[in-house]
Amino acid sequence: MKKKTIVPLIVFLVGICLLSVFTYNTNVQIQKDRRTIAKLNVVTYGQRIENDIENGIEITDTLKQLLINGNGQIIDFSKIAKNLMSYSIQSVQLAPNGVVTEIYPEEGNEAGKIDLLNDSKRGEISNYAKDHNTIITQGPVELKQGGSGLVVRNPIYLEDENGQEYFWGFTIAVLRVPEVFEDSTNALSKFKPELFMKR
């Protein structure tokens, strides 16, 4: 009688052990999968932000080429800028001698026409870009016209009739904030921080 009682008990205990091992392994795999998905999302949405910034840089480079071809002039700036606009771009600007004189769209952005090289918040980094002939990204910053933006400034150097290089000014793209980060932050907020932690 005792033998008959012990066998089912042993089978039951073995079954419980196997079920526990299976459940543990399943939970470990689920956590690994969640961490992998979270990491992939970080990379994907980080790449999306990077692409938006790259788009801003490409716009400033396009304007640079037009300025080179036009000897420092862009005919129909508004029409060209309109074609360069995308969801992530708030405005496109030209700043000859460091002073913003052209903005597309102009309506609502009039206050953005400022002297970048002498501005208290933009002067230092703008002068650095000018002196080192390097593209800079600044922000998010509070815009004079209201709201916030991530600003890409591309210093432009042209050649005069003697072949001497001179500073023409900046081509500028202002990226929308928080829109440029919105997709990324919304997606990442759905993932809990503990998914990144090893257990």
C-alpha positions as CSV (number, residue, x, y, z in Angstrom):
1,M,0.0,0.0,0.0
2,K,2.8,2.4,0.9
3,K,4.5,1.8,-2.4
4,K,1.4,2.7,-4.3
5,T,1.1,6.0,-2.4
6,I,4.8,6.9,-2.8
7,V,5.0,6.5,-6.6
8,P,2.2,9.1,-7.4
9,L,3.8,11.4,-4.8
10,I,7.2,11.1,-6.5
11,V,5.6,11.6,-9.9
12,F,3.8,14.7,-8.6
13,L,7.0,16.2,-7.1
14,V,9.0,15.5,-10.2
15,G,6.2,17.1,-12.2
16,I,6.3,20.2,-10.0
17,C,10.1,20.4,-10.3
18,L,9.9,20.1,-14.1
19,L,7.1,22.7,-14.3
20,S,9.1,25.1,-12.1
21,V,12.2,24.7,-14.3
22,F,10.1,25.2,-17.4
23,T,8.4,28.3,-15.9
24,Y,11.7,29.7,-14.8
25,N,13.3,29.2,-18.2
26,T,10.2,30.7,-19.9
27,N,10.4,33.8,-17.7
28,V,14.1,34.2,-18.3
29,Q,13.5,33.9,-22.1
30,I,10.7,36.5,-21.9
31,Q,12.9,38.9,-20.0
32,K,15.7,38.4,-22.6
33,D,13.2,39.0,-25.4
34,R,11.9,42.2,-23.7
35,R,15.4,43.5,-23.2
36,T,16.3,42.8,-26.8
37,I,13.1,44.5,-28.1
38,A,13.8,47.5,-25.8
39,K,17.4,47.8,-27.0
40,L,16.3,47.6,-30.6
41,N,13.8,50.3,-30.0
42,V,16.4,52.5,-28.5
43,V,18.6,52.0,-31.5
44,T,15.8,52.5,-34.0
45,Y,14.4,55.7,-32.5
46,G,17.8,57.0,-31.7
47,Q,18.6,56.5,-35.4
48,R,15.4,58.3,-36.3
49,I,16.5,61.4,-34.3
50,E,19.9,61.2,-36.0
51,N,18.2,61.0,-39.4
52,D,16.2,64.2,-38.6
53,I,19.4,66.0,-37.7
54,E,21.1,64.7,-40.8
55,N,18.2,66.0,-42.8
56,G,18.8,69.4,-41.3
57,I,22.5,69.2,-42.2
58,E,21.6,68.1,-45.8
59,I,19.3,71.2,-46.1
60,T,22.1,73.5,-45.1
61,D,24.5,71.8,-47.5
62,T,22.0,72.2,-50.4
63,L,21.7,75.9,-49.6
64,K,25.5,76.1,-49.5
65,Q,25.9,74.6,-53.0
66,L,23.3,77.1,-54.3
67,L,25.2,80.0,-52.7
68,I,28.5,78.8,-54.3
69,N,26.8,78.5,-57.7
70,G,25.1,81.9,-57.3
71,N,28.2,83.8,-56.1
72,G,26.6,84.3,-52.7
73,Q,23.1,84.8,-53.9
74,I,20.0,82.6,-53.9
75,I,17.3,83.5,-56.3
76,D,13.8,82.6,-55.1
77,F,14.9,81.5,-51.7
78,S,11.3,81.1,-50.4
79,K,10.4,78.7,-53.3
80,I,13.6,76.7,-52.8
81,A,13.2,76.6,-49.0
82,K,9.5,75.5,-49.3
83,N,10.7,72.5,-51.3
84,L,13.3,71.6,-48.7
85,M,10.8,71.6,-45.8
86,S,9.7,68.3,-44.1
87,Y,7.8,67.4,-41.0
88,S,10.8,67.7,-38.7
89,I,11.9,71.1,-40.1
90,Q,10.4,74.2,-38.5
91,S,12.2,76.8,-40.6
92,V,15.1,77.3,-43.1
93,Q,17.2,80.4,-42.8
94,L,20.1,82.4,-44.4
95,A,22.4,84.6,-42.3
96,P,24.8,86.5,-44.4
97,N,27.6,87.9,-42.2
98,G,26.0,86.0,-39.3
99,V,22.8,88.1,-39.4
100,V,19.6,86.2,-40.1
101,T,17.9,88.0,-43.0
102,E,15.9,85.3,-44.8
103,I,13.5,82.9,-43.1
104,Y,11.1,80.4,-44.5
105,P,8.3,80.4,-43.6
106,E,8.6,84.1,-42.7
107,E,5.2,84.4,-41.1
108,G,5.5,84.0,-37.3
109,N,9.3,83.8,-37.5
110,E,10.1,87.5,-37.9
111,A,11.6,87.7,-34.4
112,G,14.2,85.2,-35.6
113,K,16.0,87.8,-37.6
114,I,18.9,88.3,-35.3
115,D,22.7,88.9,-35.3
116,L,23.9,85.4,-34.4
117,L,27.6,86.4,-33.8
118,N,26.7,89.0,-31.2
119,D,23.7,87.3,-29.6
120,S,24.2,86.6,-25.9
121,K,22.9,83.0,-26.2
122,R,24.1,82.1,-29.7
123,G,27.2,84.2,-30.1
124,E,29.8,81.9,-28.6
125,I,28.8,78.8,-30.4
126,S,28.2,80.7,-33.7
127,N,31.6,82.3,-33.6
128,Y,33.1,78.9,-32.9
129,A,31.4,77.5,-36.0
130,K,32.7,80.5,-38.0
131,D,36.2,80.4,-36.7
132,H,36.6,76.6,-37.1
133,N,34.5,76.3,-40.3
134,T,32.5,73.5,-38.7
135,I,28.8,72.7,-38.7
136,I,27.3,73.0,-35.3
137,T,24.0,71.8,-33.7
138,Q,22.7,73.8,-30.8
139,G,19.7,73.0,-28.6
140,P,17.1,72.5,-27.9
141,V,17.1,76.3,-27.5
142,E,14.3,78.8,-26.9
143,L,13.6,80.6,-30.1
144,K,13.2,84.3,-30.3
145,Q,10.0,83.7,-32.2
146,G,8.7,81.4,-29.5
147,G,8.9,77.7,-28.8
148,S,11.9,75.6,-28.9
149,G,14.1,74.3,-31.7
150,L,17.2,72.3,-32.4
151,V,19.4,74.5,-34.7
152,V,21.8,73.4,-37.3
153,R,24.2,76.1,-38.5
154,N,26.5,75.6,-41.4
155,P,29.2,78.3,-41.9
156,I,29.7,79.1,-45.5
157,Y,33.0,80.3,-47.0
158,L,33.2,81.5,-50.5
159,E,36.0,82.8,-52.7
160,D,36.3,86.4,-53.9
161,E,37.5,87.4,-57.4
162,N,41.1,87.0,-56.2
163,G,40.6,83.5,-55.0
164,Q,40.7,84.5,-51.4
165,E,38.3,82.6,-49.1
166,Y,35.9,84.8,-47.0
167,F,33.2,84.1,-44.5
168,W,29.8,84.5,-46.3
169,G,27.6,83.6,-43.3
170,F,25.4,80.7,-42.2
171,T,22.8,78.4,-43.8
172,I,20.5,77.3,-41.1
173,A,17.8,74.6,-40.5
174,V,15.7,74.7,-37.3
175,L,14.3,71.4,-36.3
176,R,11.0,71.2,-34.5
177,V,11.2,70.4,-30.8
178,P,9.6,68.4,-29.2
179,E,8.3,66.9,-32.5
180,V,11.7,65.7,-33.5
181,F,11.9,63.7,-30.3
182,E,8.2,62.9,-29.9
183,D,8.0,59.5,-31.8
184,S,11.1,58.3,-30.0
185,T,10.0,59.3,-26.5
186,N,6.5,58.0,-27.0
187,A,7.8,54.7,-28.1
188,L,10.4,54.4,-25.4
189,S,8.0,55.4,-22.7
190,K,6.1,52.2,-23.3
191,F,9.1,50.2,-22.1
192,K,9.8,49.9,-18.4
193,P,13.3,50.6,-17.1
194,E,13.5,47.2,-15.5
195,L,13.6,45.6,-18.9
196,F,17.1,46.9,-19.3
197,M,18.2,45.5,-16.0
198,K,19.7,42.0,-15.8
199,R,18.0,39.7,-13.4
